[in-house]
């Protein structure tokens, strides 16, 4: 297949590009600068511009664009940047599918489990409705922009990624320095559910979605074994051999991170990958500690 990727420079994008090329696919990246090689195409998503004729010659489009949710405090300006980085890019990519006679067959677009909001202990699958809050509204609109491609007959898959475990970004990049320094601990009550996915399985879900013709609409990309924050942090503590006995209180997190606290750090979403399980996706790392060791490139002792 010839596959077009937007957002190929991110953690998932780099890993997905390498895996797809290893599978024998031709991968072309959309870049926001002048194209430097034959496997790049320049585009300007903020202006809604991309080379439509070239883009319509590919077999599939993968959209992994999106500014880091937790990199900065959520000022009004930052919220707009986060929305624009997802909604504008997805709307621009959907133009590729506007001609029903000349379009790629499949559009795999990123989303996130943030669509469910803070739902306590409720088990959530793809048929569960969206929650409340900035992230829930963002993901709903993000998926809505992607689903417009289905109106031209394309198969659209919205991958709702959980917390991706990789030492190159995401939750581990933020947590691990505290554990290395001996300051790792649970957050808040520690009873909030954390739905996670190993990087290899995040990429595996993308590859699976490209080839599984019966898969469409929202798909939860999380491990079958979600855990509470206290379990997750204890697993990290065992790996690094040390963890503080007390948790970081909510008030301290609010002072440090503002609104990110309630919607990202303390929100509880027990998400189940129902569609992937029904479709027979073979999870490579369903166990948390195995996934953590793999993500951190550490050898697990057999003692």
C-alpha positions in Angstrom: 0.0 0.0 0.0 0.9 3.6 -0.4 0.2 5.3 2.9 0.1 9.1 3.7 0.9 10.1 7.3 0.2 13.4 8.9 1.9 13.8 12.3 4.7 11.4 11.4 7.2 13.3 13.6 5.6 12.4 16.9 6.2 9.4 19.1 3.5 7.2 17.6 4.2 8.6 14.1 7.9 7.7 14.1 7.2 4.2 15.3 4.3 3.7 12.9 6.3 4.9 9.9 9.2 2.5 10.7 6.8 -0.4 11.2 4.8 0.2 8.0 8.0 0.5 5.9 9.2 -2.7 7.5 5.9 -4.3 6.4 6.8 -3.3 2.8 4.4 -0.3 2.5 5.4 3.0 0.8 5.1 5.8 3.4 4.7 9.5 2.5 4.8 12.2 5.2 2.9 15.5 5.1 5.3 18.2 6.4 4.8 21.8 7.4 7.8 23.0 5.5 9.3 22.6 2.1 9.4 18.9 1.1 13.0 17.7 1.3 12.6 14.3 -0.4 10.4 12.2 -2.6 8.6 10.7 0.4 7.4 14.1 1.7 4.6 16.5 0.7 4.3 20.0 2.0 0.9 21.2 3.4 -0.5 24.1 5.4 -3.3 22.8 7.5 -4.0 26.1 9.3 -4.9 27.5 5.9 -6.7 24.4 4.8 -4.1 23.8 2.0 -2.6 20.5 0.8 -1.7 18.9 -2.6 -5.0 17.2 -3.3 -4.0 15.5 -6.5 -0.9 13.8 -5.0 -2.8 12.9 -1.8 -5.6 11.2 -3.7 -3.1 8.7 -5.3 -2.5 7.0 -1.9 -4.4 3.9 -0.6 -4.7 5.1 3.0 -4.4 8.2 5.1 -3.2 8.2 8.8 -3.8 11.2 10.9 -1.7 11.5 14.1 -1.6 15.3 14.4 -2.1 17.0 17.7 -0.3 19.3 20.1 0.8 17.8 23.5 -2.2 18.1 25.8 -0.2 18.5 29.0 2.9 20.3 27.9 1.6 23.7 29.0 -1.0 25.2 31.3 -4.5 25.5 29.7 -4.8 29.2 29.1 -7.4 30.3 26.6 -4.7 30.6 24.0 -3.4 27.1 24.7 -6.8 25.6 24.5 -7.3 27.1 21.0 -3.9 25.8 20.0 -4.8 22.3 21.1 -8.1 22.4 19.3 -6.6 23.9 16.1 -3.9 21.3 16.0 -6.5 18.6 15.9 -9.7 20.0 14.3 -8.1 22.1 11.6 -5.7 19.4 10.5 -8.4 16.7 10.4 -10.8 19.0 8.5 -8.0 19.7 6.0 -7.2 16.0 5.6 -10.9 15.1 5.1 -10.8 17.2 1.9 -8.8 14.3 0.3 -11.9 12.2 0.4 -14.2 14.8 -1.1 -14.2 13.2 -4.5 -15.9 9.9 -4.2 -14.4 8.7 -7.5 -10.8 9.5 -6.6 -10.0 8.9 -3.0 -8.1 6.6 -0.6 -10.1 3.7 0.7 -9.4 4.2 4.4 -8.8 7.1 6.8 -7.3 6.1 10.2 -7.5 9.2 12.5 -6.3 9.6 16.1 -8.6 10.4 18.9 -8.3 9.8 22.6 -10.0 8.2 25.6 -10.4 11.7 26.9 -13.7 11.6 25.1 -15.2 9.7 28.0 -14.4 12.4 30.6 -14.3 11.5 34.3 -16.6 8.5 34.8 -15.4 6.9 38.0 -15.6 3.1 38.0 -18.0 2.8 35.1 -16.7 0.4 32.4 -16.6 2.2 29.1 -16.6 0.7 25.6 -17.0 2.2 22.2 -20.8 2.5 22.5 -20.5 4.6 25.7 -21.4 8.2 25.2 -19.0 11.2 25.6 -18.4 12.7 28.9 -18.1 16.4 29.9 -15.2 18.9 29.8 -12.7 20.4 27.5 -11.1 17.1 26.4 -14.5 15.3 25.9 -15.7 18.1 23.7 -12.4 18.3 21.8 -12.4 14.5 21.0 -16.1 14.6 20.0 -15.4 17.4 17.5 -12.1 15.8 16.4 -13.9 12.5 15.6 -16.7 14.4 13.9 -14.2 16.1 11.6 -12.8 12.7 10.6 -16.1 11.1 10.1 -17.0 13.5 7.3 -14.7 11.4 5.1 -17.3 8.6 5.4 -19.8 10.6 3.5 -17.8 10.0 0.3 -17.6 6.2 1.1 -14.3 5.9 2.8 -13.8 3.6 5.7 -13.0 5.8 8.7 -11.5 4.5 11.9 -11.1 6.8 14.9 -8.5 5.3 17.3 -9.1 6.4 20.8 -5.7 6.1 22.3 -5.2 5.7 26.0 -2.0 6.7 27.8 0.8 5.5 25.5 3.8 4.0 27.3 7.0 5.1 25.7 10.2 6.5 27.2 10.2 9.1 24.3 7.1 10.9 25.3 3.8 10.9 27.1 3.1 9.8 30.7 6.4 8.0 31.2 8.5 10.9 30.1 6.9 13.0 32.8 6.8 10.3 35.6 10.1 8.6 35.3 12.4 11.5 36.3 10.5 11.6 39.7 11.1 7.9 40.2 14.7 8.1 39.3 15.1 10.9 41.9 13.2 8.9 44.5 10.1 11.1 44.5 7.6 8.9 42.6 4.2 8.4 44.2 0.4 8.1 43.5 -1.6 11.1 42.4 -4.6 12.3 44.4 -6.5 9.4 45.9 -4.9 7.0 43.5 -8.3 5.4 42.8 -8.8 6.9 39.4 -8.6 4.4 36.5 -5.7 4.8 34.0 -6.3 3.2 30.6 -2.9 2.6 29.0 -1.4 1.0 25.9 2.1 0.0 25.1 3.7 1.9 22.1 4.1 -1.4 20.2 0.4 -2.1 20.6 -0.5 1.4 19.7 1.3 0.9 16.4 -0.1 -2.5 16.1 -3.6 -1.1 16.3 -2.8 1.3 13.4 -1.5 -1.6 11.3 -4.5 -3.7 12.2 -7.0 -0.9 11.4 -5.5 -0.5 7.9 -6.1 -4.1 7.0 -9.2 -5.1 9.0 -12.0 -4.2 6.6 -14.7 -4.7 9.2 -13.3 -2.2 11.6 -14.8 1.3 11.5 -15.9 4.2 13.7 -14.5 4.7 17.2 -12.0 2.0 18.4 -10.6 2.0 21.9 -6.8 1.5 21.8 -6.1 0.5 25.3 -4.8 -2.6 27.0 -7.5 -5.1 28.2 -6.0 -4.6 31.7 -6.6 -1.0 32.7 -5.4 -0.2 36.3 -5.9 2.4 38.9 -3.3 5.1 39.3 -2.1 3.6 42.6 -1.5 0.3 40.8 0.3 2.0 38.0 2.6 4.0 40.3 3.3 1.0 42.5 4.5 -0.9 39.4 6.8 1.9 38.5 8.0 1.9 42.1 8.9 -1.8 42.0 10.8 -1.2 38.7 12.9 1.6 40.2 13.1 0.2 43.6 11.7 3.2 45.5 8.5 5.2 45.9 7.3 7.7 48.4 4.6 6.3 50.8 2.3 9.3 50.5 0.4 10.6 47.4 0.5 14.0 45.9 -2.6 15.8 47.1 -5.1 17.3 44.6 -4.4 20.8 45.9 -0.7 20.6 45.1 -1.4 19.2 41.6 -3.9 22.1 41.0 -1.3 24.7 42.0 1.2 23.1 39.5 -1.0 22.2 36.6 -4.3 24.1 36.9 -7.3 22.6 34.9 -5.1 19.8 33.6 -5.3 18.3 37.0 -9.0 17.3 36.9 -9.2 16.3 33.3 -5.9 14.6 32.8 -4.2 13.6 36.0 -7.2 12.8 38.2 -9.9 11.9 35.7 -11.0 8.3 35.9 -11.9 6.3 32.8 -12.0 2.5 32.9 -11.9 1.9 29.1 -12.2 -1.5 27.5 -11.0 -2.3 23.9 -14.1 -4.1 23.0 -13.8 -3.8 19.2 -10.2 -4.8 19.1 -10.9 -7.9 21.3 -13.9 -8.9 19.1 -11.9 -8.4 15.9 -9.1 -10.7 17.3 -6.3 -8.2 17.6 -3.3 -10.0 19.3 -2.1 -7.7 22.1 1.7 -7.9 22.4 1.9 -6.4 25.9 -1.4 -6.8 27.8 0.4 -6.9 31.2 1.4 -3.6 32.7 4.8 -4.5 34.1 5.8 -6.2 30.9 4.8 -3.1 28.9 6.7 -0.8 31.3 9.9 -2.9 31.1 9.5 -2.9 27.3 8.8 0.9 27.2 11.8 1.6 29.4 14.1 -0.9 27.5 14.8 -2.7 30.8 15.3 -6.4 31.4 12.8 -7.9 33.8 14.4 -10.1 36.4 13.1 -13.6 36.8 13.8 -13.8 40.5 
